[in-house]
Amino acid sequence: MQLEVLGVGGAGCRIADAVRAAEPTDHSFLTDVFAFDTDERSLHGTVIPESHRSRYGPDDIDGGLEGDLERGRTVGRAYADELLESVPRPTAEPADAILVAVGLGGATGGGTVPALVATLQQRTETPVYVLATLPADREFDAAAGRSGSRPRGSADAPRPNAAANAMATLERLDGVASAIITFDNEDWLRPGESLRDGRDRCNRELATRIAAVFAGGGDSEGPVAQTVVDASDVRRIVGDQSAVVALGYGDQTVETSDSRFGLGLLSTEPDVDTSEAVSAIETVVRKGIRGKLSLKCDPETAARGLLIVGGPPAWLNRQAIAEGRRTLESAIGGSGILGGDAPRPDGDRVFAAVVLAGVESERIEALRAAADRTEPAD
Ligand SMILES: Nc1nc2c(ncn2[C@@H]2O[C@H](COP(=O)(O)OP(=O)(O)OP(=O)(O)O)[C@@H](O)[C@H]2O)c(=O)[nH]1
């Protein structure tokens, strides 16, 4: 399927960058990637071409909004329409879905994204998914003096309102976004690691999962999947009711003709031992369902699930993929399951991407409690 990505605010733009970098060379899936921010300096830090970036908002907020969500909302409402006109968005061959990336603790992204998504929903039939990071506790704990003080305006400055902003924005996205794909910084930053130090690694992890789900198995040159997961399949699973979505992923490096013959001069498919292929698929599916998810939750709470198993074609054992699907079916509480394969002839790993839609997570409850302890954002 073909995806358009809009990054908003510091996190959103960096994540949009990372998704662009994660596009498989043998399987393009992005129509365009755009970056919108109130902070010119942060915008310049992205590798998204200038024609695809837009700095917006009054001049006095050029350093970003530093967590002032109220102001962020005012700016967002005022600029949502204009932003979509400020860049050359594809009209001839529109994408199958739009993904709007945002860091929920901030004010630029958090203030703008609900208005932007509502505008997009009015203008198009295309589903608009939000890719949202949840703030790490250390961001607002630091503000409470538990991790020492850091200068305002820096990437590691305390964000006292991060939890309150996140919950307020999440509520505003409810009923507006087609689905909300979540990534919890708390779980993905290492103990003691600052956001600045860990964010690029986190963004790569997140982008790998997005590429694995949305690049799918169809619509591109090269071998076509036996069971193609297309845009309408993704839509059926994630839905259009603002479901909270968690992503799982597992991969394993495997031997390919290139790795076997050194320079890849022999382009014959290697003979892959069936039991090795089955075992690789079992391993990655298990990691995808039971390993670390983008948002900690019990897969049992998911209403629907999607499994995509990808890798070099010779490794994609059909029976093992069907078995993986059954494993996912028994892991989730709901009943809607879809699955497919994603051949990657140039790849050197077998992977499983898992989408769990409609999950319940204690982490969101914990953030809500933290939000209640701080000043209300409204
Ligand atoms: N995963 C990830 N999270 C990030 C990154 N940068 C920031 N965050 C998270 O996103 C939240 C919002 O940060 P920004 O995106 O910089 O904020 P903003 O939307 O630009 O808003 P203001 O800075 O308040 O104007 C933070 O509280 C962090 O939790 C990043 O590169 N990756």
The ligand as an SDF file (V2000), in Angstrom:
LIG
                    3D

 32 34  0  0  0  0  0  0  0  0999 V2000
   10.1680    8.7000   20.2600 N   0  0  0  0  0  0  0  0  0  0  0  0
   10.4550   10.0120   20.2870 C   0  0  0  0  0  0  0  0  0  0  0  0
    9.8200   10.8170   21.1440 N   0  0  0  0  0  0  0  0  0  0  0  0
   10.1660   12.1140   21.1400 C   0  0  0  0  0  0  0  0  0  0  0  0
   11.1510   12.6600   20.2850 C   0  0  0  0  0  0  0  0  0  0  0  0
   11.2550   13.9830   20.5400 N   0  0  0  0  0  0  0  0  0  0  0  0
   10.3630   14.2670   21.4940 C   0  0  0  0  0  0  0  0  0  0  0  0
    9.6900   13.1360   21.8680 N   0  0  0  0  0  0  0  0  0  0  0  0
    8.5110   13.0290   22.7520 C   0  0  0  0  0  0  0  0  0  0  0  0
    7.5370   13.9160   22.2360 O   0  0  0  0  0  0  0  0  0  0  0  0
    7.1010   14.8200   23.2070 C   0  0  0  0  0  0  0  0  0  0  0  0
    6.9030   16.1700   22.5730 C   0  0  0  0  0  0  0  0  0  0  0  0
    8.1480   16.6910   22.1730 O   0  0  0  0  0  0  0  0  0  0  0  0
    8.2770   17.5550   20.8530 P   0  0  0  0  0  0  0  0  0  0  0  0
    7.7350   16.7940   19.7060 O   0  0  0  0  0  0  0  0  0  0  0  0
    9.6790   18.0370   20.7560 O   0  0  0  0  0  0  0  0  0  0  0  0
    7.3110   18.7570   21.1940 O   0  0  0  0  0  0  0  0  0  0  0  0
    6.5680   19.6820   20.1390 P   0  0  0  0  0  0  0  0  0  0  0  0
    5.3500   19.0150   19.6330 O   0  0  0  0  0  0  0  0  0  0  0  0
    7.5640   20.1580   19.1360 O   0  0  0  0  0  0  0  0  0  0  0  0
    6.0520   20.8570   21.0830 O   0  0  0  0  0  0  0  0  0  0  0  0
    6.8130   22.0370   21.8120 P   0  0  0  0  0  0  0  0  0  0  0  0
    8.2790   21.6580   21.9360 O   0  0  0  0  0  0  0  0  0  0  0  0
    6.1190   22.0970   23.1430 O   0  0  0  0  0  0  0  0  0  0  0  0
    6.5960   23.2310   20.9620 O   0  0  0  0  0  0  0  0  0  0  0  0
    8.1390   14.7760   24.3000 C   0  0  0  0  0  0  0  0  0  0  0  0
    7.4960   15.0040   25.5220 O   0  0  0  0  0  0  0  0  0  0  0  0
    8.7100   13.3930   24.1940 C   0  0  0  0  0  0  0  0  0  0  0  0
    7.9500   12.4770   24.9640 O   0  0  0  0  0  0  0  0  0  0  0  0
   11.7830   11.7770   19.3610 C   0  0  0  0  0  0  0  0  0  0  0  0
   12.6170   12.1450   18.5250 O   0  0  0  0  0  0  0  0  0  0  0  0
   11.3900   10.4750   19.4100 N   0  0  0  0  0  0  0  0  0  0  0  0
  1  2  1  0
  2  3  2  0
  2 32  1  0
  3  4  1  0
  4  5  2  0
  4  8  1  0
  5  6  1  0
  5 30  1  0
  6  7  2  0
  7  8  1  0
  8  9  1  0
  9 10  1  0
  9 28  1  0
 10 11  1  0
 11 12  1  0
 11 26  1  0
 12 13  1  0
 13 14  1  0
 14 15  2  0
 14 16  1  0
 14 17  1  0
 17 18  1  0
 18 19  2  0
 18 20  1  0
 18 21  1  0
 21 22  1  0
 22 23  2  0
 22 24  1  0
 22 25  1  0
 26 27  1  0
 26 28  1  0
 28 29  1  0
 30 31  2  0
 30 32  1  0
M  END
$$$$
